[in-house]
Amino acid sequence: MHWTDIDAVVGLERELFPDDAWSPASLWAELAARPRRTYVVDEDDEGAVAGYAGVDLGGEVADVMTMAVASRAQGGGLGRRLLEELVARAAADHAAYLMLEVRADNLPARKLYESRGFELLTVRRRYYQPGNVDAHVMRLTLQGATA
Ligand SMILES: CC(C)(COP(=O)(O)OP(=O)(O)OC[C@H]1O[C@@H](n2cnc3c(N)ncnc32)[C@H](O)[C@@H]1OP(=O)(O)O)[C@@H](O)C(=O)NCCC(=O)NCCS
């Protein structure tokens, strides 16, 4: 992801996360936090951003910061490819675990993560506000893990 993608990503944030969309300022800050933070975008045939994802690296535990696919592009395997890219970057950084938080009511995302081997670690009750929605904290064990 480059700074020239920020407008398109903010548009998708507002479409896909209406309650807590990231602002342009927060995306600028995320891009400035390279190489610890690393973000990717996927463009469709017209060069428009179809999906994006980011991961926080730098230690034993890597964290998925965000992941999203435009509504028009969902269901075609792009989410799985973006997740695989984050897993590869975490593994290349020698992380032992890749963690994420997902809304309990987000069944498509939970299915994606479970099918990739993420396990439910804990539930944070009423974590997402407004709405009192639980967060599922999930963890994927990478090859570098010792236990
Ligand atoms: C979650 C999301 C990233 C998945 O991206 P996608 O490109 O639609 O997903 P894919 O086509 O790669 O599907 C991968 C897997 O996800 C799961 N999945 C995707 N859509 C699903 C749906 N509507 N219902 C149930 N499972 C679904 C399936 O396990 C699927 O594997 P399969 O095709 O072998 O059954 C996408 O729906 C999205 O951006 N949603 C809105 C934003 C969001 O919730 N981001 C995640 C925040 S934690």
The ligand as an SDF file (V2000), in Angstrom:
LIG
                    3D

 48 50  0  0  0  0  0  0  0  0999 V2000
  -14.0000  -11.4400    5.5580 C   0  0  0  0  0  0  0  0  0  0  0  0
  -13.5700  -11.0670    4.1360 C   0  0  0  0  0  0  0  0  0  0  0  0
  -12.2110  -10.3790    4.1760 C   0  0  0  0  0  0  0  0  0  0  0  0
  -13.4460  -12.3500    3.3000 C   0  0  0  0  0  0  0  0  0  0  0  0
  -12.9550  -11.9980    2.0060 O   0  0  0  0  0  0  0  0  0  0  0  0
  -13.4820  -12.7550    0.6830 P   0  0  0  0  0  0  0  0  0  0  0  0
  -12.6170  -12.3530   -0.4470 O   0  0  0  0  0  0  0  0  0  0  0  0
  -14.9390  -12.5090    0.5370 O   0  0  0  0  0  0  0  0  0  0  0  0
  -13.2370  -14.2800    1.0950 O   0  0  0  0  0  0  0  0  0  0  0  0
  -12.7930  -15.4850    0.1560 P   0  0  0  0  0  0  0  0  0  0  0  0
  -13.5880  -15.4540   -1.1020 O   0  0  0  0  0  0  0  0  0  0  0  0
  -11.3110  -15.4810    0.0370 O   0  0  0  0  0  0  0  0  0  0  0  0
  -13.2720  -16.7310    1.0220 O   0  0  0  0  0  0  0  0  0  0  0  0
  -12.3760  -17.3560    1.9180 C   0  0  0  0  0  0  0  0  0  0  0  0
  -13.1530  -18.1050    2.9680 C   0  0  0  0  0  0  0  0  0  0  0  0
  -13.8470  -17.1910    3.8220 O   0  0  0  0  0  0  0  0  0  0  0  0
  -15.0710  -17.8030    4.2780 C   0  0  0  0  0  0  0  0  0  0  0  0
  -16.1880  -17.0050    3.7580 N   0  0  0  0  0  0  0  0  0  0  0  0
  -16.1210  -15.9770    2.8780 C   0  0  0  0  0  0  0  0  0  0  0  0
  -17.3570  -15.4530    2.6880 N   0  0  0  0  0  0  0  0  0  0  0  0
  -18.2010  -16.1700    3.4520 C   0  0  0  0  0  0  0  0  0  0  0  0
  -19.6010  -16.1040    3.7250 C   0  0  0  0  0  0  0  0  0  0  0  0
  -20.3910  -15.1820    3.1390 N   0  0  0  0  0  0  0  0  0  0  0  0
  -20.1250  -16.9740    4.6070 N   0  0  0  0  0  0  0  0  0  0  0  0
  -19.3590  -17.8950    5.2190 C   0  0  0  0  0  0  0  0  0  0  0  0
  -18.0150  -18.0180    5.0120 N   0  0  0  0  0  0  0  0  0  0  0  0
  -17.4540  -17.1540    4.1480 C   0  0  0  0  0  0  0  0  0  0  0  0
  -15.0730  -19.1980    3.7140 C   0  0  0  0  0  0  0  0  0  0  0  0
  -14.4270  -20.0420    4.6410 O   0  0  0  0  0  0  0  0  0  0  0  0
  -14.2160  -19.0320    2.4730 C   0  0  0  0  0  0  0  0  0  0  0  0
  -13.6500  -20.2360    2.0540 O   0  0  0  0  0  0  0  0  0  0  0  0
  -14.3890  -21.1340    0.9290 P   0  0  0  0  0  0  0  0  0  0  0  0
  -14.6010  -20.2390   -0.2430 O   0  0  0  0  0  0  0  0  0  0  0  0
  -13.4210  -22.2370    0.6850 O   0  0  0  0  0  0  0  0  0  0  0  0
  -15.6770  -21.5700    1.5400 O   0  0  0  0  0  0  0  0  0  0  0  0
  -14.6250  -10.1630    3.4540 C   0  0  0  0  0  0  0  0  0  0  0  0
  -15.8920  -10.7580    3.5970 O   0  0  0  0  0  0  0  0  0  0  0  0
  -14.6890   -8.7470    4.0150 C   0  0  0  0  0  0  0  0  0  0  0  0
  -13.8900   -7.8950    3.6490 O   0  0  0  0  0  0  0  0  0  0  0  0
  -15.6560   -8.4660    4.8770 N   0  0  0  0  0  0  0  0  0  0  0  0
  -15.8600   -7.1140    5.4120 C   0  0  0  0  0  0  0  0  0  0  0  0
  -14.6880   -6.6100    6.1960 C   0  0  0  0  0  0  0  0  0  0  0  0
  -14.2860   -7.5970    7.2790 C   0  0  0  0  0  0  0  0  0  0  0  0
  -15.1330   -8.1590    7.9480 O   0  0  0  0  0  0  0  0  0  0  0  0
  -12.9610   -7.7920    7.4630 N   0  0  0  0  0  0  0  0  0  0  0  0
  -12.4330   -8.6870    8.4730 C   0  0  0  0  0  0  0  0  0  0  0  0
  -12.3330   -7.9830    9.7920 C   0  0  0  0  0  0  0  0  0  0  0  0
  -11.6810   -9.0550   11.0550 S   0  0  0  0  0  0  0  0  0  0  0  0
  1  2  1  0
  2  3  1  0
  2  4  1  0
  2 36  1  0
  4  5  1  0
  5  6  1  0
  6  7  2  0
  6  8  1  0
  6  9  1  0
  9 10  1  0
 10 11  2  0
 10 12  1  0
 10 13  1  0
 13 14  1  0
 14 15  1  0
 15 16  1  0
 15 30  1  0
 16 17  1  0
 17 18  1  0
 17 28  1  0
 18 19  1  0
 18 27  1  0
 19 20  2  0
 20 21  1  0
 21 22  1  0
 21 27  2  0
 22 23  1  0
 22 24  2  0
 24 25  1  0
 25 26  2  0
 26 27  1  0
 28 29  1  0
 28 30  1  0
 30 31  1  0
 31 32  1  0
 32 33  2  0
 32 34  1  0
 32 35  1  0
 36 37  1  0
 36 38  1  0
 38 39  2  0
 38 40  1  0
 40 41  1  0
 41 42  1  0
 42 43  1  0
 43 44  2  0
 43 45  1  0
 45 46  1  0
 46 47  1  0
 47 48  1  0
M  END
$$$$
